[in-house]
Amino acid sequence: MRLRIILILLSLTALLLLGCDRFERELVQPFQPANFSAGLFTPLGDSLQVASADNLAPVKHFFSPYYLHSGSTRADLMTWLGGIYLLEDEPVFEVSFSRVRQVSASSAVADWRLKARRPDWGEVLADTTFVDDELIRLSDGWKFLGNGLSSAGQVSKQHVIVEYFTFLGCPNCPPVEAQLRSLAALYPGRFTFLEYHTAPPLQAEPNTTYNYYTAGLTNASVPLSVLQGQTLLQGNQEAVLNSYVTATQGFAAQESGISYELPSFAVNGRDISGNIVLNCNQPGLNITNMVLNVVLIEEEVTAQGQTRHNVVRGKARVPFTADSPGEPVSFLLRSATEIAEDCALVIFAQTMPDAFDGHATIHGGIKTNLFGDNCK
């Protein structure tokens, strides 16, 4: 009998080890490198050869509707290409790339070149190099997103905030977190996800935020995310993961109604107090139901053998008043744990109607390291 029990225990141990090993391999399994020559640059060159000033649709297909490169939109780019066809009925195009850095299975950054010349004596009609163009893989293939810069060379679009709900050991969550991390790498300084845990040991609030977003859902479950307070995505199916990309594209292309000055704050034990000035970029912006969210995140947390990122450690919410825009807004929050050195504050204004209806709009935001020069 004793021998039988020992054999059963050994079998269970082996199954657990194999299961953990399989789970870890699923998490760290690298993505399959894409063939960008065959999947994007060669087809783009072929499309340029068959397009015309009256029909740029074959070329337009390869550029996201939210394309922005150093102040040029997709419409601007199509106008420029149309001008080349007006100069020459059958120009010869050369499309090449000098660098492509693939960030994830659905995102990359490239330096590439587009050259056009006349077919007879070879006069160069255009020769342009695109640096740090972001590439996105959608259901219909890879597309150019641009470098996200305005004509002044500064990022002019809003910071995208994703509120992501999970719990430690969630079996369906790893693909979603991987997608969020790839988007954060693709939009450095312009995309932040906040990882709310809905159960111990990493739960920092009594699911107030989660309950607000899911009050109208009959079958709410994690993984669940709300992008910019508007787009709610649930599950980890491929279509859902693709929706993270398209929704982020849309929000990242929008101007923020509010800009944020670097906050000042002080840390006292687990308490963080400070203030921030918000400036309205849109005249007459309605501040009804608007609040200021101040979220404390820890950028890397290891618990129960798992490493998680941007874990929410505390949150404060301050209602707006008529004096809020243009005047310092004070905040105070308490961390659920001792404050680590890699903690940061994510601060954003949000319109929050009594019931979530897809219009709890987040108006840009700012992320700042907690132990930086602005900490007193």
MARKESE-671716 format. One record per residue (C-alpha): x, y, z; residue in three letters. Coordinates in steps of 0.1 Angstrom, whole numbers, plus 2048, in hexadecimal, padded with zeros to 3 digits. Layout:
N
+-----+-----+-----+-----+
:   x :   y :   z :   r :
+-----+-----+-----+-----+
:   X :   Y :   Z : ALA :
...
+-----+-----+-----+-----+
***
This chain:
376
+-----+-----+-----+-----+
:   x :   y :   z :   r :
+-----+-----+-----+-----+
: 800 : 800 : 800 : MET :
: 81C : 818 : 80A : ARG :
: 82E : 810 : 7E8 : LEU :
: 80E : 818 : 7D5 : ARG :
: 80A : 83A : 7E7 : ILE :
: 82F : 842 : 7DF : ILE :
: 82A : 83A : 7BA : LEU :
: 80A : 850 : 7B9 : ILE :
: 81D : 86D : 7C9 : LEU :
: 83A : 86A : 7B1 : LEU :
: 822 : 869 : 793 : SER :
: 810 : 888 : 79F : LEU :
: 831 : 89A : 7A4 : THR :
: 83C : 892 : 781 : ALA :
: 81C : 89E : 773 : LEU :
: 81F : 8BF : 786 : LEU :
: 843 : 8C4 : 77A : LEU :
: 839 : 8BC : 756 : LEU :
: 81B : 8D3 : 758 : GLY :
: 830 : 8F0 : 766 : CYS :
: 84B : 8EA : 74C : ASP :
: 830 : 8EB : 730 : ARG :
: 822 : 90B : 73E : PHE :
: 844 : 91C : 740 : GLU :
: 84C : 911 : 71C : ARG :
: 82B : 920 : 710 : GLU :
: 834 : 941 : 721 : LEU :
: 857 : 944 : 714 : VAL :
: 853 : 934 : 6F2 : GLN :
: 861 : 94D : 6D9 : PRO :
: 84B : 959 : 6BD : PHE :
: 852 : 94D : 699 : GLN :
: 866 : 968 : 687 : PRO :
: 853 : 977 : 66A : ALA :
: 860 : 979 : 646 : ASN :
: 85C : 99F : 641 : PHE :
: 86A : 99E : 61E : SER :
: 850 : 986 : 612 : ALA :
: 835 : 991 : 629 : GLY :
: 837 : 9B7 : 625 : LEU :
: 852 : 9C8 : 611 : PHE :
: 851 : 9B3 : 5F1 : THR :
: 82B : 9B4 : 5EF : PRO :
: 82C : 9DA : 5F5 : LEU :
: 845 : 9DE : 5D8 : GLY :
: 82E : 9C9 : 5C2 : ASP :
: 810 : 9DE : 5CB : SER :
: 823 : 9FE : 5C3 : LEU :
: 82A : 9F1 : 5A0 : GLN :
: 805 : 9EA : 598 : VAL :
: 7F6 : A09 : 5AA : ALA :
: 7EF : A2A : 599 : SER :
: 7E6 : A4E : 5A2 : ALA :
: 7C1 : A44 : 59F : ASP :
: 7C4 : A23 : 5B2 : ASN :
: 7DA : A22 : 5D1 : LEU :
: 7C5 : A08 : 5E3 : ALA :
: 7DE : 9EC : 5DE : PRO :
: 7F9 : A01 : 5EF : VAL :
: 7E2 : A10 : 609 : LYS :
: 7DB : 9ED : 616 : HIS :
: 7FE : 9EA : 625 : PHE :
: 7FA : A09 : 63B : PHE :
: 7E5 : A0B : 65B : SER :
: 7C8 : A25 : 65B : PRO :
: 7DA : A33 : 67A : TYR :
: 7FC : A36 : 668 : TYR :
: 810 : A54 : 674 : LEU :
: 834 : A5A : 66A : HIS :
: 845 : A7B : 673 : SER :
: 825 : A8E : 66E : GLY :
: 819 : A7B : 64F : SER :
: 7F9 : A68 : 650 : THR :
: 7EF : A4B : 639 : ARG :
: 7DB : A65 : 624 : ALA :
: 7FA : A7B : 622 : ASP :
: 80F : A5D : 617 : LEU :
: 7F6 : A53 : 5FC : MET :
: 7F5 : A77 : 5EF : THR :
: 81B : A76 : 5EC : TRP :
: 81B : A55 : 5DA : LEU :
: 800 : A62 : 5C3 : GLY :
: 816 : A7F : 5B9 : GLY :
: 831 : A66 : 5AE : ILE :
: 819 : A55 : 597 : TYR :
: 80F : A77 : 588 : LEU :
: 834 : A7D : 580 : LEU :
: 838 : A5C : 570 : GLU :
: 81D : A44 : 564 : ASP :
: 832 : A25 : 56B : GLU :
: 84C : A2C : 585 : PRO :
: 864 : A11 : 591 : VAL :
: 863 : A0C : 5B7 : PHE :
: 87D : 9FD : 5CD : GLU :
: 872 : 9F3 : 5F0 : VAL :
: 88D : 9E7 : 608 : SER :
: 894 : 9E5 : 62D : PHE :
: 8B4 : 9E8 : 641 : SER :
: 8A7 : 9DD : 663 : ARG :
: 889 : 9CB : 671 : VAL :
: 887 : 9C4 : 697 : ARG :
: 86A : 9AD : 69F : GLN :
: 85C : 9B4 : 6C1 : VAL :
: 841 : 999 : 6C2 : SER :
: 82D : 983 : 6AC : ALA :
: 818 : 9A1 : 6A1 : SER :
: 82F : 9BF : 6A4 : SER :
: 851 : 9CB : 697 : ALA :
: 865 : 9EB : 68F : VAL :
: 876 : 9F1 : 66E : ALA :
: 88D : A09 : 65B : ASP :
: 884 : A07 : 636 : TRP :
: 888 : A1A : 616 : ARG :
: 872 : A23 : 5F9 : LEU :
: 881 : A2E : 5D8 : LYS :
: 870 : A37 : 5B7 : ALA :
: 880 : A3F : 596 : ARG :
: 876 : A43 : 571 : ARG :
: 879 : A22 : 55D : PRO :
: 88C : A31 : 53F : ASP :
: 8AA : A46 : 54A : TRP :
: 8A7 : A3D : 56F : GLY :
: 8A0 : A60 : 57D : GLU :
: 898 : A5D : 5A2 : VAL :
: 876 : A6A : 5AA : LEU :
: 876 : A63 : 5D0 : ALA :
: 88E : A53 : 5E9 : ASP :
: 882 : A52 : 60D : THR :
: 88D : A3F : 62B : THR :
: 874 : A37 : 647 : PHE :
: 885 : A33 : 669 : VAL :
: 875 : A21 : 687 : ASP :
: 855 : A18 : 675 : ASP :
: 83F : A02 : 68A : GLU :
: 830 : 9E3 : 67A : LEU :
: 810 : 9D2 : 685 : ILE :
: 804 : 9AF : 67B : ARG :
: 7DE : 9AE : 677 : LEU :
: 7C7 : 993 : 66A : SER :
: 7CE : 99E : 646 : ASP :
: 7F4 : 9A1 : 649 : GLY :
: 80F : 9B9 : 654 : TRP :
: 80A : 9DE : 652 : LYS :
: 81E : 9FE : 658 : PHE :
: 814 : A13 : 676 : LEU :
: 82E : A2E : 673 : GLY :
: 844 : A3D : 68E : ASN :
: 828 : A4F : 6A0 : GLY :
: 83A : A71 : 69E : LEU :
: 82B : A93 : 696 : SER :
: 83B : AAA : 67D : SER :
: 84E : ABA : 69B : ALA :
: 85E : A99 : 6A2 : GLY :
: 84B : A95 : 6C3 : GLN :
: 831 : A7B : 6CD : VAL :
: 810 : A8D : 6C9 : SER :
: 7F7 : A71 : 6D1 : LYS :
: 7E9 : A65 : 6F2 : GLN :
: 7F7 : A4C : 70A : HIS :
: 7E3 : A2C : 708 : VAL :
: 7D9 : A1D : 72A : ILE :
: 7CD : 9F9 : 72C : VAL :
: 7BD : 9EC : 74D : GLU :
: 7C4 : 9C6 : 74D : TYR :
: 7B3 : 9AF : 765 : PHE :
: 7C2 : 98D : 76F : THR :
: 7CD : 978 : 78C : PHE :
: 7EB : 964 : 795 : LEU :
: 7E9 : 942 : 784 : GLY :
: 7CE : 94C : 76B : CYS :
: 7D2 : 931 : 750 : PRO :
: 7C4 : 946 : 734 : ASN :
: 7D7 : 967 : 73B : CYS :
: 7FB : 962 : 72E : PRO :
: 7F2 : 968 : 709 : PRO :
: 7E1 : 989 : 713 : VAL :
: 7FE : 995 : 728 : GLU :
: 817 : 98C : 70C : ALA :
: 802 : 9A1 : 6F4 : GLN :
: 802 : 9BE : 70C : LEU :
: 827 : 9BD : 711 : ARG :
: 82D : 9BC : 6EC : SER :
: 817 : 9DB : 6E7 : LEU :
: 82A : 9EC : 703 : ALA :
: 84A : 9E5 : 6F1 : ALA :
: 83C : 9F1 : 6D0 : LEU :
: 82F : A12 : 6DF : TYR :
: 84B : A1C : 6F8 : PRO :
: 840 : A38 : 70F : GLY :
: 81D : A38 : 700 : ARG :
: 80D : A17 : 70B : PHE :
: 809 : A0B : 72F : THR :
: 7F5 : 9EE : 73C : PHE :
: 7EA : 9EC : 760 : LEU :
: 7E8 : 9C8 : 76E : GLU :
: 7CC : 9C6 : 787 : TYR :
: 7CB : 9A5 : 79A : HIS :
: 7A7 : 99B : 7A4 : THR :
: 7B2 : 982 : 7BF : ALA :
: 7CF : 97E : 7D8 : PRO :
: 7EC : 97E : 7DC : PRO :
: 7F1 : 99C : 7C4 : LEU :
: 7CF : 9AC : 7C9 : GLN :
: 7D3 : 9D0 : 7D2 : ALA :
: 7AF : 9DE : 7D2 : GLU :
: 78D : 9CE : 7D8 : PRO :
: 786 : 9CA : 7B3 : ASN :
: 776 : 9EC : 7B1 : THR :
: 783 : 9F3 : 78F : THR :
: 77B : 9D0 : 782 : TYR :
: 757 : 9D2 : 790 : ASN :
: 752 : 9F4 : 77F : TYR :
: 75A : 9E6 : 75C : TYR :
: 749 : 9C5 : 760 : THR :
: 728 : 9CF : 772 : ALA :
: 715 : 9CB : 751 : GLY :
: 724 : 9AA : 747 : LEU :
: 713 : 989 : 74E : THR :
: 732 : 973 : 74A : ASN :
: 750 : 989 : 754 : ALA :
: 770 : 976 : 758 : SER :
: 796 : 97C : 755 : VAL :
: 7AA : 982 : 740 : PRO :
: 797 : 9A3 : 73A : LEU :
: 7A4 : 9C5 : 72F : SER :
: 796 : 9E7 : 72A : VAL :
: 7AA : 9FD : 711 : LEU :
: 7A9 : A23 : 717 : GLN :
: 789 : A1E : 72C : GLY :
: 775 : A15 : 70D : GLN :
: 77D : 9F4 : 6FC : THR :
: 776 : 9D5 : 711 : LEU :
: 788 : 9B5 : 706 : LEU :
: 783 : 993 : 717 : GLN :
: 794 : 972 : 711 : GLY :
: 7B4 : 968 : 6FE : ASN :
: 7A7 : 95C : 6DC : GLN :
: 7BB : 967 : 6BE : GLU :
: 7A0 : 980 : 6B3 : ALA :
: 7A1 : 990 : 6D5 : VAL :
: 7C7 : 993 : 6D5 : LEU :
: 7C5 : 9A3 : 6B3 : ASN :
: 7AB : 9BB : 6C1 : SER :
: 7C5 : 9C7 : 6DA : TYR :
: 7DA : 9D2 : 6BC : VAL :
: 7BF : 9E4 : 6A8 : THR :
: 7B0 : 9F5 : 6C6 : ALA :
: 7D3 : A01 : 6D2 : THR :
: 7DA : A0F : 6AF : GLN :
: 7BA : A23 : 6B0 : GLY :
: 7BF : A31 : 6D2 : PHE :
: 7E4 : A39 : 6CC : ALA :
: 7DB : A4D : 6AE : ALA :
: 7C4 : A64 : 6C2 : GLN :
: 7CD : A85 : 6D2 : GLU :
: 7C9 : A87 : 6F7 : SER :
: 7B0 : AA0 : 705 : GLY :
: 7C7 : AA6 : 723 : ILE :
: 7EC : AAA : 727 : SER :
: 7FF : AA2 : 748 : TYR :
: 81B : AB5 : 758 : GLU :
: 835 : A9F : 76A : LEU :
: 826 : A99 : 78D : PRO :
: 838 : AA1 : 7AE : SER :
: 833 : A88 : 7CB : PHE :
: 842 : A7C : 7EB : ALA :
: 844 : A58 : 7F9 : VAL :
: 83F : A52 : 81E : ASN :
: 83F : A2D : 826 : GLY :
: 823 : A1E : 812 : ARG :
: 812 : A40 : 80C : ASP :
: 817 : A55 : 7EC : ILE :
: 80B : A79 : 7EB : SER :
: 80F : A92 : 7D0 : GLY :
: 7FF : AA8 : 7B6 : ASN :
: 7FE : AAC : 790 : ILE :
: 7F3 : AC7 : 778 : VAL :
: 7DC : ABD : 75B : LEU :
: 7D7 : AD4 : 73D : ASN :
: 7B9 : AD1 : 726 : CYS :
: 7C3 : ACE : 701 : ASN :
: 79E : AD0 : 6F5 : GLN :
: 78B : AF1 : 6FC : PRO :
: 76B : AEA : 70F : GLY :
: 775 : AC7 : 719 : LEU :
: 758 : AB9 : 72E : ASN :
: 765 : AAF : 751 : ILE :
: 744 : AA1 : 75D : THR :
: 74A : A7F : 76E : ASN :
: 76F : A84 : 769 : MET :
: 788 : A76 : 782 : VAL :
: 7AE : A74 : 786 : LEU :
: 7BB : A51 : 78A : ASN :
: 7DD : A4C : 79B : VAL :
: 7E9 : A28 : 799 : VAL :
: 808 : A1A : 7A9 : LEU :
: 817 : 9FD : 796 : ILE :
: 835 : 9E6 : 79C : GLU :
: 845 : 9DF : 77B : GLU :
: 851 : 9BC : 783 : GLU :
: 844 : 9A5 : 79E : VAL :
: 84D : 980 : 7A4 : THR :
: 834 : 96B : 7B8 : ALA :
: 82E : 946 : 7BA : GLN :
: 849 : 941 : 7A0 : GLY :
: 839 : 958 : 786 : GLN :
: 845 : 97A : 77B : THR :
: 82A : 994 : 774 : ARG :
: 82D : 9B8 : 767 : HIS :
: 81D : 9DA : 76F : ASN :
: 80B : 9CB : 78D : VAL :
: 7F3 : 9E4 : 79E : VAL :
: 7FE : 9EB : 7C2 : ARG :
: 7E7 : A08 : 7CA : GLY :
: 7CE : A20 : 7BB : LYS :
: 7BE : A42 : 7C3 : ALA :
: 7A2 : A54 : 7B2 : ARG :
: 79D : A79 : 7B4 : VAL :
: 77D : A8A : 7A7 : PRO :
: 781 : AA8 : 790 : PHE :
: 775 : ACA : 799 : THR :
: 771 : AE9 : 784 : ALA :
: 794 : AF4 : 78E : ASP :
: 7A5 : AD3 : 786 : SER :
: 7B0 : ADB : 763 : PRO :
: 7CF : AF2 : 765 : GLY :
: 7D2 : AF0 : 78B : GLU :
: 7E5 : AD7 : 7A0 : PRO :
: 7D0 : AB8 : 7A9 : VAL :
: 7DB : AA8 : 7C9 : SER :
: 7DA : A82 : 7CF : PHE :
: 7E2 : A69 : 7EB : LEU :
: 7E4 : A43 : 7E8 : LEU :
: 7F1 : A27 : 7FD : ARG :
: 803 : A09 : 7EF : SER :
: 7F7 : 9E6 : 7F8 : ALA :
: 81B : 9DB : 7FD : THR :
: 83D : 9EA : 805 : GLU :
: 846 : A00 : 7E8 : ILE :
: 861 : 9F1 : 7D1 : ALA :
: 87B : A04 : 7BE : GLU :
: 86C : 9FB : 79C : ASP :
: 84A : A0A : 7A4 : CYS :
: 83B : A25 : 78E : ALA :
: 81C : A3C : 78E : LEU :
: 804 : A3B : 772 : VAL :
: 7ED : A5A : 772 : ILE :
: 7D0 : A60 : 75B : PHE :
: 7AF : A73 : 759 : ALA :
: 790 : A5F : 751 : GLN :
: 76C : A66 : 74B : THR :
: 758 : A4E : 761 : MET :
: 732 : A4D : 75D : PRO :
: 71F : A3B : 778 : ASP :
: 71D : A1B : 763 : ALA :
: 737 : A10 : 74A : PHE :
: 729 : A12 : 727 : ASP :
: 749 : A11 : 712 : GLY :
: 74E : A37 : 717 : HIS :
: 764 : A39 : 737 : ALA :
: 77D : A4C : 722 : THR :
: 7A1 : A4E : 72D : ILE :
: 7B0 : A6F : 722 : HIS :
: 7D4 : A65 : 71C : GLY :
: 7EB : A62 : 73B : GLY :
: 80E : A62 : 748 : ILE :
: 825 : A48 : 758 : LYS :
: 842 : A52 : 76E : THR :
: 85B : A3E : 783 : ASN :
: 854 : A41 : 7A8 : LEU :
: 878 : A46 : 7B2 : PHE :
: 882 : A60 : 798 : GLY :
: 88C : A85 : 79B : ASP :
: 868 : A90 : 7A1 : ASN :
: 866 : A7C : 7C1 : CYS :
: 86D : A91 : 7E0 : LYS :
+-----+-----+-----+-----+
***
